[in-house]
Amino acid sequence: MRQLTPLLCVITDPRLAPGKDHVAIAREALAGGADMIQLRDKTPDLRTLLPQAREIRALCREHHACFIVNDRVDLALAADADGAHVGQEDLPVEAARWLLGRNRILGVSTHDRAQAEAAVRAGADYIGFGPMFGTGTKETGYSPRGLAFLEEIRAAVPVPILAIGGITLENVADVIRAGATAPAVISAIVAAPDIAAATRAFRAAILAAKG
């Protein structure tokens, strides 16, 4: 099983960055210091996504960063990504682990303690937890979890926690101090006029919070 200690995960979403595809977003985020990129795209067009995924994989290796594919374990394997991330409505965790094997990373989206503990038992290398705050990027069906809930999850599971949902430059330090290993950021970075600069600002804030 791969060890994972990320500082900042950037999730690609071209809808928030007009004129940029997944590769362009990843390139700028990596230039700014992101050490984990997650490709997330709900469209079924795998013929278009596969070459982009392979290019991001190459970029991540150049930057010694981790590359994760959201939802699609088949795309993660075809692109030789470092791993995949599944949600509560996606492929069951046990099945995803079986397909990925023991040498690729498996992340699982969770929204409460029971889900977090179940994900770890089923073989998750890390969990996503959220939504931390209100967010318009992704509808999870869950109300904002908040910092106290994150502290509870940190005490309950031994694996890295990537906090997600409404995380901004103004609140990321609080999220780190509450127990997140790293934030997973979408709009606050991807929708910024300068993705690399926004990434650098987040990285600096995270490092300061970690002391």
N, C-alpha and C positions, 0 to 999 in steps of 0.2 A: 504494500500500500504506500502511495506517495505521501510524503510529509508536506504540509501546507501551512505557511505562516505569512499570509499576504498582508500588505500595508494598505493598499487601495485597489479596489476592483472597479473598473469602468464597464458598464453594460452598453453595448452599441445599440443605437436606435436611429436609423436614418430619417425617420419621420420628424425628428427633432432638429435635424441638421440638414436643411435643404441644400442640395447639390453635392452632398457627401454620402458615399456608401459606407458599408461596414469597415472596409479596409482603410479608408481615409480617416474615419473616426478613430480606429484602433491605432493607426500610425501617429496621429497627433497626441492621443492619450499616452502612448508609450514614450513619446518624446518628452512629455511633461512629467514622467516618472511613475505612471501606473505600473504595478507589477502583476496585475491580473486583468485579463480581458475576457468578458463573457459576450459571445455573439448570441443575440436574441432576435429572432425574426419569426413571426407567426405565419408568414406566407408559405405555401406548400411547394414553392419553386426551388427544389433542391438542385436542379441543374445550374441555376444562377448562383445559389448560395455556396455550393461546393468549392468552386475556384476561389471565391472570396475567403472561405474558411481556411483553405490551404495557404493562401497568401498571409492571412493573419497568423496562422501557425508559424510560418517562416519569420515574420516580424517579431513575434513573441520570443522565439528562440534567439534571435539576434540581440534582444534586450534582456534575455534571461528572465522572462516573464512567463506566467502561467496562462494557458489558453483553454477556456471552458466553453462548451456549446450548450445552450439552454434547450431543454425539452428533447432534442433529437439525438438520441444515442447513436443512431445509424450515421448521422452526419458527423458526429464526433469521431467515430471509428474511421469513416471514410477519409476524413481530413487529418487523421493521426493527431487529434487534439490531445491535450493532457488529461481531459476528462469531460464529464457532462454534468448538467444540473437539471434535476427534475422537480416538478411541483406536486402538490397533493392530488391533482387531477391527471397527472401524466402517468407514464409507465411506473408500475410499483417499484419501490426501492430495491427489493430483493431481485427483481428481474433485471433492473438496470445494473446492479452490481454484478450479476452473473454475466451479462453481455460485456461489460467493461473489463471484467477480470480484476485481479488484485493490484495491478500496476498502474491503473489509471484512477484519477480522482473522481469521486462522486459527491456532489452537493445536493442538498434537498431543501426545498422551501418549507418553512414551518411557521406556525402562527400561534402556537401555545405550547405549554410544557409537555403535554401528552404526545403531540406530534414530534417535538424535538427529541424526546427520549426514544420514541419508536424509530425515528430515522437513524439514530445512533445504533440501536440494537440491530437494525437491518443492514448496516454496513456503510452509513454515510461517513465520509472523511471530514466534512464540514456541514454546517447548516446555515441556510439563510433564515433570518428572523425579521418579521415585520408584518404589516407596515409600521415603521416606527412612528411616523407622523402622517398627517394627511397628505395624499399625493394624487395627482391626476394622471400619472403615467400608466399605472396598471390598476385595474379593479380587482381586488382580492376577495371582496365580500367580507372582510374583517375590518373592524374599527381600529384606529391607531393604537398600537400596543403601549408605547411610552417607555420611559427610561426605567421605571420600577419593574416593569414586566421583563425588560432585558436583563436587569440584575438577577432576577429569579432564574431565568434561563441559563445565565452564566454559571450560577451555582449548581445547576442541575445536570449539565452535560460537560464532558471533558474535551470535546472537539472544538476547533475554531468556529467562531460565530461571525457571519457577515450580516451586519444590520442593513436593512433596506427600507426605503419608503420615505420620501420627503426629507431626505438628509441634505443639508445645505452647509455652506462654509460657516454659517453662524452657529449651527448646532452640532457639527461633527465632533467637536472636542467633548461635548457632553456624552455623546454616543460612545466614544472610546472609553471615557472614564467610567461609564456604566457597565462596561464589560465586553463590548464588541472587539473582536480581533481586528476587524477592518470594516469600513463601510463599502457597500455596493452602490455606486452612484450612477444615475441616469441623467435626468434633465439638468441638474445643476452644473454638470460638466458638458454633456453632449450638446445642449442647447446654447452654450456660451459662445460668444463671437470668436473667442480664441480658446479652443479646447486644450491646447498644450498649457497655456497660462492658467486656465482654471484648474487643471490637474496639478500643476505645481503648487498652487495656492492650497489646495486640499492636502497635498502631501506634507506641506510645511505645517499646517494646522494639526494634522494627525501626529506627526513627529513631536510637536510641542506638547500635545496632550499625553503622549506616552512617556514624556520626560526624557 
